[in-house]
Amino acid sequence: MAELSRREVLAAGGAVAASGVVAGLGMEAFANPAQEPSKPVGWAILGLGGYATNQILPNMKFCKNSKPVAVISGSPDKAKRIAAQYDIPESKIYDYKNLEAIKNDPDIEVVYVITPPGTHHEYTMRALRAGKHVCCEKPMTGDLKEAEEMVAEAKKLGKRLGVGYRCHFEPHNLEAVRLCRSGALGTLRTIRSDHGFTMGWDTGWHHRRDIGGYGAISEIGIYAIQACCYLAGADPIEVYGTRDKLAVPRFKEVEDVNHFNLIFPNGIQGFCATAYSWNANNFRVYGDRGRIDAEPATGYSGHNFTINGKKIEVQAANQWALQMDHFSDCVRDPKMKCIIPGEMGLRDIRIIDAVLRSAESGKPIKLK
C-alpha cells in the first residue's frame, strides 16, 4: 500500500468527533499532531508469530516515526533470523525470561505485545514495569480483572497503553463513520455485524481458555463489537447474549457461536453474531434515509463498501503504519489523545464478559 501524508488520510476518512474514550473511530487525533521527531520512536516487537512477521514488521517500513529496534521472543533461531531481516543487531534480541533487561535499553520506547491473548496481561505488566509504553494486540486479554489491572498499572506508572485496533485507521471504515455522523443515512436505527471464521481441528492455542481467551467472541467477534461502537458513536448501556456450544470437542473450553444484542443510549441497536464454525466479515448500518453495506468490512484488504448500493471510493492508506505512528505520536506528546487507548480495550472485555453472563442467566445485563 502507498504511504500517505496525514492530509491525504484526513481527506480519505475525515475527522470524526469523539465522545469520551470510545465515541468512535476517527482521525481527529491527527488534527494537531506532535512535531515530527528527528529520531523515530523505537519499538520492540514481543512475539514473532504470523501477525507480527507477516503484517506488523513488514508494514513498519511505511511508518514515518516508528522503527523496529528490538525483538523479544521465546524462539532464539527465529529471533535471529527476523532480527537480521530488519537490521536489528543481536544485542537487541531479548527473550521472555530476561524481558526485564529492556529497562536498560534506551532505544526501546514501546513494546508491541503480539502473543496469544492469555499471555497479554503478563507481558504488558512486565513491559510497563520495565518503564516502557505498551501497545497490546487485541483482544486486550481474556479476563476482565486482568484488563482492569493493565489499565490501572499504565495509569499508575504514567505510561501509554494502547490496543492494536487497526480498523480505526482503515479508510473505508473511516468513511463509513463519517457518513454515519454526517446525516447521510438520516437517523441511525440498527447496526448488524457478523464476524466469524472456520476453526479446524488444528486449533493451536485457540481452543485453550487459559491461552486463547474467551474464544470466537474475543478472537473475531471483537470486530463486530468494535464496529457497532464506532458506527453508533457511543458505548452500549445494555447487552443480551446467547451461546451455542455444540458437542464439538475442540470448543469444550472456549466459545464457539454467540449472538448478542447491544443497546446504545442514542436509541441504536446492534445485532451481532460470531463463531468458529462459519465464515463472515461484514456489517450493515440502517438509517431512516439509507444504509451502508460492508463486506468484507474489517479485513486486511479487499474492502467493499456501498451506500444505498453505490460503491464507496476512498484513498488507499496503510492502516498498520498509521496505527503505529499514531501511538508513537502519543508517546512523544503526553497531551495527545490516544484514539485506541487501553480503556477502549477494557470496555470491549467488559462487553464480552457481560454477553457471556447474560448467556448464562438468560437475562439482559446493564453496563455501567
C-alpha positions as CSV (number, residue, x, y, z in Angstrom):
1,M,0.0,0.0,0.0
2,A,1.2,3.5,-0.7
3,E,2.5,5.6,2.1
4,L,0.3,8.7,2.5
5,S,0.5,12.0,4.2
6,R,-1.8,12.9,7.1
7,R,-3.6,15.4,4.9
8,E,-4.4,12.5,2.5
9,V,-5.6,10.4,5.4
10,L,-7.9,13.1,6.6
11,A,-9.2,13.5,3.1
12,A,-9.9,9.8,2.9
13,G,-11.6,9.4,6.2
14,G,-12.5,12.8,7.6
15,A,-12.1,13.9,11.2
16,V,-14.6,12.1,13.4
17,A,-15.8,13.8,16.6
18,A,-15.3,11.7,19.7
19,S,-17.4,11.5,22.8
20,G,-15.4,10.3,25.8
21,V,-12.9,7.5,25.3
22,V,-14.9,5.4,22.9
23,A,-17.0,7.7,20.8
24,G,-15.9,6.0,17.7
25,L,-13.3,5.7,15.2
26,G,-11.7,8.8,13.8
27,M,-8.5,10.6,12.9
28,E,-9.2,13.7,15.0
29,A,-6.0,12.9,17.0
30,F,-4.0,13.7,13.8
31,A,-5.5,17.2,13.6
32,N,-2.8,18.7,15.7
33,P,0.0,16.1,15.6
34,A,3.1,16.3,17.6
35,Q,6.0,17.9,15.8
36,E,7.8,15.2,13.8
37,P,10.6,13.9,15.9
38,S,14.1,13.8,14.4
39,K,14.5,10.2,15.7
40,P,11.8,7.6,15.2
41,V,10.2,6.0,18.3
42,G,11.9,2.7,18.9
43,W,9.6,-0.3,19.0
44,A,10.4,-3.8,20.4
45,I,8.2,-6.5,18.9
46,L,7.3,-9.1,21.5
47,G,6.1,-12.3,19.9
48,L,7.2,-13.3,16.4
49,G,4.1,-15.3,15.2
50,G,2.3,-14.8,11.9
51,Y,0.7,-11.5,12.6
52,A,4.0,-9.9,13.7
53,T,6.1,-11.3,10.9
54,N,3.5,-11.0,8.1
55,Q,1.8,-7.7,8.9
56,I,3.4,-5.6,11.6
57,L,7.1,-5.8,10.8
58,P,6.7,-5.6,7.0
59,N,4.4,-2.6,7.3
60,M,6.7,-0.7,9.7
61,K,8.7,0.4,6.6
62,F,5.8,2.7,5.8
63,C,5.9,4.4,9.2
64,K,7.1,8.0,9.4
65,N,8.2,8.0,13.0
66,S,8.2,4.4,14.3
67,K,11.0,1.9,13.9
68,P,11.6,-1.7,15.0
69,V,14.7,-1.7,17.2
70,A,14.4,-4.9,19.1
71,V,12.6,-8.3,19.2
72,I,11.5,-10.3,22.1
73,S,10.9,-14.0,21.5
74,G,11.0,-17.4,23.0
75,S,12.5,-18.9,19.8
76,P,16.2,-17.9,19.5
77,D,16.7,-19.1,16.0
78,K,13.6,-17.3,14.7
79,A,14.6,-14.2,16.6
80,K,18.0,-14.1,15.0
81,R,16.5,-14.6,11.5
82,I,13.9,-11.9,11.9
83,A,16.3,-9.5,13.6
84,A,18.7,-9.9,10.7
85,Q,15.9,-9.3,8.2
86,Y,15.2,-5.9,9.8
87,D,18.8,-4.9,10.5
88,I,18.3,-5.4,14.3
89,P,21.6,-6.3,15.9
90,E,21.8,-9.5,18.0
91,S,22.4,-7.3,21.1
92,K,18.8,-6.2,20.7
93,I,17.3,-9.7,20.9
94,Y,15.6,-10.5,24.2
95,D,13.7,-13.5,25.3
96,Y,10.7,-13.8,27.6
97,K,12.8,-14.8,30.6
98,N,15.0,-11.7,30.5
99,L,12.3,-9.3,29.4
100,E,13.1,-7.0,32.4
101,A,16.5,-6.3,30.8
102,I,14.8,-3.9,28.3
103,K,14.7,-1.5,31.2
104,N,18.3,-0.7,30.5
105,D,17.8,-0.2,26.7
106,P,17.1,3.4,26.0
107,D,16.4,2.7,22.3
108,I,13.2,0.8,23.2
109,E,10.3,3.1,23.9
110,V,7.4,1.0,23.0
111,V,6.8,-2.8,23.4
112,Y,4.2,-4.2,21.0
113,V,2.8,-7.3,22.6
114,I,1.7,-9.8,19.8
115,T,1.2,-13.1,21.6
116,P,-1.9,-15.2,22.3
117,P,-4.5,-13.3,24.4
118,G,-3.9,-15.3,27.6
119,T,-0.3,-14.0,27.8
120,H,-1.1,-10.3,27.2
121,H,-1.5,-9.5,30.8
122,E,1.8,-10.9,31.9
123,Y,3.9,-9.3,29.2
124,T,2.1,-6.0,29.3
125,M,2.6,-5.7,33.0
126,R,6.3,-6.7,32.8
127,A,6.9,-4.2,30.0
128,L,5.2,-1.4,31.8
129,R,7.2,-2.1,34.9
130,A,10.3,-2.0,32.8
131,G,9.5,1.6,32.1
132,K,8.2,1.1,28.5
133,H,5.0,2.2,26.8
134,V,2.9,-0.7,25.5
135,C,0.7,-1.4,22.5
136,C,-1.1,-4.6,23.1
137,E,-2.7,-6.6,20.3
138,K,-6.4,-7.2,20.5
139,P,-8.2,-8.8,22.2
140,M,-6.6,-7.0,25.1
141,T,-6.8,-10.1,27.3
142,G,-9.0,-13.0,28.1
143,D,-10.0,-11.9,31.5
144,L,-11.9,-8.8,32.8
145,K,-9.8,-8.5,36.0
146,E,-6.6,-8.7,34.0
147,A,-7.8,-5.9,31.7
148,E,-8.6,-3.7,34.6
149,E,-5.2,-4.3,36.1
150,M,-3.4,-3.5,32.8
151,V,-5.2,-0.1,32.6
152,A,-4.6,0.7,36.2
153,E,-0.9,-0.2,36.0
154,A,-0.3,2.0,33.0
155,K,-2.0,4.9,34.7
156,K,-0.1,4.4,37.9
157,L,3.2,4.3,36.1
158,G,2.4,7.2,33.7
159,K,2.8,5.1,30.6
160,R,0.8,4.9,27.4
161,L,-1.2,1.7,26.9
162,G,-2.8,1.2,23.5
163,V,-4.6,-1.6,21.8
164,G,-4.0,-2.8,18.2
165,Y,-7.3,-1.7,16.7
166,R,-6.1,-1.1,13.2
167,C,-9.6,-0.5,11.7
168,H,-9.5,2.9,13.4
169,F,-7.1,3.8,10.7
170,E,-8.5,2.0,7.7
171,P,-10.0,4.4,5.2
172,H,-13.2,2.5,4.3
173,N,-14.2,2.3,8.0
174,L,-13.3,5.9,8.5
175,E,-15.5,6.9,5.6
176,A,-18.4,4.8,6.9
177,V,-18.1,6.6,10.3
178,R,-18.0,10.0,8.6
179,L,-21.2,9.1,6.6
180,C,-22.9,7.9,9.8
181,R,-22.1,11.2,11.5
182,S,-22.9,13.4,8.5
183,G,-26.5,12.5,8.4
184,A,-26.2,10.8,5.0
185,L,-28.2,7.9,6.4
186,G,-30.6,10.0,8.3
187,T,-31.3,8.9,11.8
188,L,-29.3,5.7,12.6
189,R,-31.5,2.9,14.0
190,T,-29.9,-0.5,13.6
191,I,-26.4,-2.0,13.0
192,R,-25.8,-5.6,12.1
193,S,-22.4,-7.2,12.2
194,D,-21.3,-10.8,11.7
195,H,-17.7,-11.9,12.2
196,G,-16.5,-15.4,12.2
197,F,-14.1,-18.0,10.7
198,T,-14.0,-21.7,10.5
199,M,-11.7,-23.2,13.1
200,G,-10.5,-26.6,12.0
201,W,-9.1,-29.4,14.1
202,D,-5.6,-27.9,14.2
203,T,-6.6,-25.1,16.5
204,G,-3.2,-24.3,18.0
205,W,-3.8,-22.2,21.1
206,H,-7.3,-21.0,20.1
207,H,-9.1,-23.9,21.8
208,R,-7.5,-23.3,25.2
209,R,-9.2,-20.9,27.6
210,D,-6.1,-20.1,29.5
211,I,-4.1,-19.0,26.4
212,G,-6.7,-18.4,23.8
213,G,-9.0,-16.1,25.8
214,Y,-12.8,-16.4,25.6
215,G,-12.9,-18.0,22.1
216,A,-14.5,-16.8,18.9
217,I,-16.2,-13.8,20.6
218,S,-12.9,-12.3,21.6
219,E,-10.8,-13.5,18.7
220,I,-13.0,-12.4,15.8
221,G,-16.3,-11.2,17.4
222,I,-14.4,-8.2,18.8
223,Y,-14.5,-6.8,15.3
224,A,-18.3,-6.8,15.5
225,I,-18.3,-5.2,18.9
226,Q,-15.9,-2.5,17.7
227,A,-17.9,-1.8,14.5
228,C,-21.1,-1.4,16.4
229,C,-19.5,1.1,18.8
230,Y,-17.7,3.2,16.3
231,L,-20.5,3.3,13.9
232,A,-23.0,4.1,16.6
233,G,-20.7,6.7,18.1
234,A,-21.4,5.5,21.7
235,D,-20.9,2.8,24.2
236,P,-23.6,0.2,24.8
237,I,-25.6,0.5,28.0
238,E,-27.1,-2.9,28.0
239,V,-26.3,-6.3,26.4
240,Y,-28.2,-9.5,25.8
241,G,-26.3,-12.6,24.7
242,T,-26.8,-16.2,23.9
243,R,-24.4,-19.1,23.2
244,D,-24.4,-22.2,21.1
245,K,-21.8,-24.6,22.4
246,L,-22.3,-27.7,20.3
247,A,-20.8,-31.0,21.3
248,V,-17.5,-30.2,19.5
249,P,-14.5,-31.4,21.5
250,R,-12.2,-28.6,20.2
251,F,-14.6,-25.9,21.6
252,K,-15.0,-27.5,25.0
253,E,-13.2,-24.7,26.8
254,V,-14.0,-21.7,24.6
255,E,-16.9,-20.0,23.0
256,D,-18.0,-21.1,19.5
257,V,-21.2,-19.4,18.4
258,N,-22.5,-16.3,20.2
259,H,-25.3,-14.0,19.2
260,F,-25.7,-10.8,21.1
261,N,-27.7,-7.5,21.1
262,L,-26.1,-4.2,22.1
263,I,-28.4,-1.4,23.2
264,F,-27.0,2.2,22.8
265,P,-28.1,5.3,24.7
266,N,-28.9,7.1,21.4
267,G,-31.6,4.5,20.5
268,I,-29.4,2.5,18.1
269,Q,-29.4,-1.3,18.5
270,G,-26.6,-3.5,17.4
271,F,-27.2,-7.2,16.5
272,C,-24.1,-9.3,16.3
273,A,-23.1,-12.9,15.7
274,T,-19.7,-14.6,15.9
275,A,-18.3,-18.1,15.6
276,Y,-15.5,-20.5,15.0
277,S,-18.0,-22.5,12.9
278,W,-18.7,-20.3,9.8
279,N,-17.0,-17.5,7.9
280,A,-18.2,-13.9,7.8
281,N,-16.8,-10.4,7.8
282,N,-19.4,-7.7,7.4
283,F,-21.6,-5.0,8.8
284,R,-24.7,-3.2,7.7
285,V,-25.9,0.2,9.0
286,Y,-29.5,1.1,8.7
287,G,-30.8,4.7,8.9
288,D,-34.2,6.1,8.0
289,R,-32.8,7.5,4.8
290,G,-30.4,4.8,3.6
291,R,-27.9,2.1,4.5
292,I,-24.3,1.2,4.3
293,D,-23.3,-2.4,3.4
294,A,-19.7,-3.5,4.0
295,E,-18.4,-7.0,3.1
296,P,-15.5,-7.6,3.6
297,A,-15.7,-4.9,6.3
298,T,-12.7,-5.3,8.6
299,G,-10.1,-7.4,6.8
300,Y,-6.6,-6.7,5.8
301,S,-7.6,-5.8,2.3
302,G,-10.3,-6.2,-0.3
303,H,-12.8,-3.9,1.5
304,N,-16.1,-3.5,-0.3
305,F,-18.4,-0.7,1.0
306,T,-21.5,0.7,-0.6
307,I,-24.0,3.4,0.4
308,N,-27.5,2.8,-1.0
309,G,-26.0,0.4,-3.5
310,K,-23.3,2.9,-4.7
311,K,-19.7,1.9,-4.2
312,I,-17.8,4.0,-1.7
313,E,-14.4,5.1,-3.0
314,V,-11.6,6.1,-0.7
315,Q,-7.9,6.9,-1.0
316,A,-5.7,4.0,0.0
317,A,-3.7,4.1,3.2
318,N,-1.6,1.8,5.3
319,Q,-3.7,1.0,8.4
320,W,-0.9,-0.6,10.3
321,A,1.6,2.2,9.7
322,L,-0.9,4.8,10.7
323,Q,-1.8,2.9,13.8
324,M,1.8,2.6,14.9
325,D,2.7,6.2,14.0
326,H,-0.4,7.5,15.9
327,F,0.8,5.6,19.0
328,S,4.3,7.0,18.6
329,D,2.9,10.5,18.3
330,C,1.1,9.9,21.6
331,V,4.4,8.7,23.2
332,R,6.1,11.9,22.0
333,D,3.3,14.2,23.1
334,P,1.8,13.4,26.5
335,K,-1.1,15.7,25.8
336,M,-2.2,14.0,22.6
337,K,-5.4,12.0,22.9
338,C,-4.9,8.3,22.0
339,I,-7.8,7.0,19.9
340,I,-7.1,3.4,20.7
341,P,-6.4,3.5,24.4
342,G,-6.3,0.7,27.0
343,E,-9.6,1.9,28.3
344,M,-11.2,1.0,24.9
345,G,-9.8,-2.5,25.2
346,L,-11.1,-2.7,28.7
347,R,-14.6,-1.6,27.5
348,D,-14.7,-4.4,25.0
349,I,-13.7,-7.0,27.5
350,R,-16.4,-5.7,29.8
351,I,-18.9,-6.2,26.9
352,I,-17.7,-9.7,26.2
353,D,-17.9,-10.6,29.9
354,A,-21.5,-9.2,30.1
355,V,-22.6,-11.1,26.9
356,L,-21.4,-14.4,28.5
357,R,-23.0,-13.6,31.8
358,S,-26.2,-12.8,30.0
359,A,-26.0,-16.1,28.1
360,E,-25.6,-17.9,31.5
361,S,-28.5,-16.1,33.2
362,G,-30.8,-15.7,30.2
363,K,-31.3,-12.1,31.2
364,P,-30.1,-8.7,29.8
365,I,-27.1,-7.2,31.6
366,K,-26.8,-3.5,32.2
367,L,-23.4,-1.9,31.7
368,K,-22.2,0.9,33.9
